[in-house]
Amino acid sequence: MGQDSLIYSHPPSADSQDTSFVGRTSISAHELSLGNASLLLQHCIVSDRGRYRCEVSKGEKKHNVLVTLNVEALIRSVDVELTRLSGYEEIKCTTDNVYPAPHVFWATDPPMEKLQYTTRKKANEEGLYNMESKLKKLVELHNITYICTINSSDAAQTWTASLSETVLNNNTVTSKLHAFSTRTEVNSAEGQDIIIPCRTSRNMQNFTLTWFFSKVPDQSTVICTYDSRTQQILNHWNGTARLETQNLQRGDGSLRLKAIQSQEHMGVYTCNISALQWNHVGQTSVNITSPSSQNETSHSSKPWWIPLVVVLALVFIMVAAMIAIVKIQTQCSQSETTATARYSREVKVSIDKGGETKEGSHLTSEK
């Protein structure tokens, strides 16, 4: 996107708007009146990535903000199959419509070295990548599993598709298994309710969901389990953890935690959705900030010289007050040596027959 390309203006400008953004940009008039000029960009595509400049003008004053937009198209599925298009048998692993281009790796079980495979990527009209990787089949081995792993560019997503070949009674049986894993992080303050995500891109049937919690590696406890066939939930954290049953059939097994505490609930949460030839594992690291740690941080961040300045100021005020008191006492003692005057007012109140009150006063003085 060019720096001089106009994508939105309020009020409408006489300059022509970039046609690729027509109908996809808007701002909230209410938020704008409150000073929020954030832009809503809908139906985002890969070509939208780049640097955006927001300019707000009021009279002769102008305010500019630069925003960099990164666009990603996540991996939605990975498939693996046996093909013979090259004249010999190959295991082909594919994924489509991904951006940026992911990374592909091959492995076998049992492990084998020097695997021969080729990977090709091709961008379509929208700039999304279609990935295809082929591994030459090991003819001399029959009972073997071929494993294709595709990682997103930021390593937040890992998809695994495996194809197993087993020889039974001189017949080769082929089976597939797909696995998907994600890694995320959730930060929250103590005492808040949070939702830990666990979502798949499939509408699955006949599956089981299990949530695990671990404070230290390799030591985990079961939070809850769900069986789609019986629709029963076994919750070991009843009152603290909850599953939304209406979302489970849509592949959303997210866990809701109530009033989290730093000592009890900070750690790693793992969800495992298992179905026929499909497995989804999601790991989420939950970090909780307690109010005490916030206070300690704020106190520790105060400069060391602030208490010293306060003490010096108090000492200065006390010294100034003492000097002022001494001056006043000196002036008073000097005035008493020259003369002493007293003023008294004597009030007499009498009531006459008419009920009126009369007041009289006189002065007395002493030399």
Number of C-alpha atoms within 10 A of each C-alpha: 13 9 9 9 14 17 19 20 16 11 6 9 10 7 9 11 15 14 11 10 16 11 11 14 14 17 16 13 12 10 11 12 9 9 10 12 18 12 13 10 15 11 9 12 14 15 13 16 14 14 13 19 14 14 12 14 9 7 5 5 7 9 9 9 9 10 10 9 10 11 14 16 16 17 22 15 19 20 19 23 16 16 15 11 8 8 7 10 16 19 21 23 27 21 20 22 20 20 19 18 22 21 15 20 14 19 17 17 12 9 10 9 7 6 14 11 15 12 15 12 16 13 15 11 6 10 15 21 21 18 22 18 20 22 21 18 19 16 8 6 10 14 15 16 20 22 22 26 18 24 18 20 15 9 12 12 19 20 22 25 24 25 22 18 17 16 12 9 7 7 9 12 13 14 12 18 17 21 19 24 20 19 14 15 13 13 12 17 17 19 15 12 14 18 14 21 21 24 19 19 12 13 10 18 14 13 18 17 21 19 24 17 21 17 16 9 8 6 9 15 12 17 21 21 19 21 16 16 10 8 12 11 16 13 17 13 12 10 9 15 19 18 19 11 16 9 12 22 16 15 18 20 25 19 19 15 18 14 13 20 16 17 11 9 19 20 17 19 25 23 28 20 25 18 16 12 12 17 18 20 21 22 21 19 19 18 17 21 15 16 13 10 10 12 11 10 11 10 10 10 9 10 8 9 8 9 11 9 11 11 10 11 11 11 12 11 10 12 11 11 11 10 10 11 11 10 10 10 10 10 10 10 10 10 10 10 8 7 8 10 9 9 8 11 10 10 11 11 10 12 10 9 7 6 8 8 11 11 10 10 10 9 9 9 9 7 6
